[in-house]
């Protein structure tokens, strides 16, 4: 690697005897985050060579279902915002937000 600046985000997964996540932590030194506990995370990685998205979706076995529903709603909403920033496609981003509203309504989150 050349003299480029780098930054690291680290995920640590504590597993039980059946390799089921019991504890999730993450660190991002540049962001001032050290061993921050989490109940779930989703990471998407774009492989440009294969034109495919790879995903890591993990949650602890004690993640409450009601919190998982909120987590999904907030993630979907954030994806709509990110989509708009990345593509400048406001019309589709608004369509995605409409779905997020529908999703929240059906799950009785609002």
N, C-alpha and C positions, 0 to 999 in steps of 0.2 A: 504494500500500500504506500502511496506517495505521502506527501506532507499535508494531506487533506485533514480537515477536522473530522472527528468522529464523535458519536454519542451512542450510548448503550442503554437499552431497556432490557431488564432481566426479569423473568418470571420464575418463581420457585414453587413447585407443587409437592406438597406433603401427601403421601399415599398411605392407605391402610394396607393390611396384609393381602387384600384382593386387588390392589392397585387402583382403588377408587379414591379420588381426591378428597382429602380431609381438611387440608389447609392450602390456601393460595396466597402468595405474596408477590409483590412486584416492586421493583426499584428503578428509578430513573434519576441518576445523580445530577444531571444537568437541570432537571426540573425540581430538585430538592426533595425527591421522594426516596425513602429508604425503607425497604421491607414493609411496605404498606399492605395490610391485610385486605383481602377481597373474598367475596363469596362466589364470583363468577367472572369469566372473561371470554371474549371472542376476538380472535385475530384473523384477519384475511390478508393473504399474501398473493400478489399477482405475479405469475410466472409468464413473462413476455415471450419466452421461447415457445412454450407449449400453449400459450393463449388460454390459460387456465388459472382459476383461483383456488388456492389451497387454504384450508381453514383449520383453526384450532379453537374448539369450543369446549370449555371446561367449567364445571361448577362443583362446589363442595356438596357432599351428601346431605348436609344440613341446611342447604339453601332453601328458604321457604318458597313455596309455589307462588304465593301472592307477590313476593319480591321479584321472582323470575318474570312474571307477567309485566311488572313495571320496568324491569331491566330491558326486556324485549321492546316495549313501547318506546322507551327513551332511545334505544339503539336505532330503531327504525326511523325515528324523528331526526336523529343526528345524521343518519345516512341521507335523508332527503336534503338536509342543509349542505352536507358535503358534496352531494351530487350537483347541487346548484352551483356551488363555488368551483367545482372541478370542470363542469361542462357549460356553465352559463345558460343552462336550459331551465328557465324559470317555470315554464308551463308544465314540464314533466315533474319538476320538484314539487310544484303545487298539487299535482295529481297524487304524488307519493304522500304528501301531507294529508290530503283528503283520506287516503287509506289509513294513515296513522290515527286520524280522528275516528274513523269507523272501527278500527282495531280497539282503541281505548273505550269506545262506547259499548262494543260487544263484550269486552272484559269488565265492564263497569268500573273503569279506572277514573272516569270523569264524572 
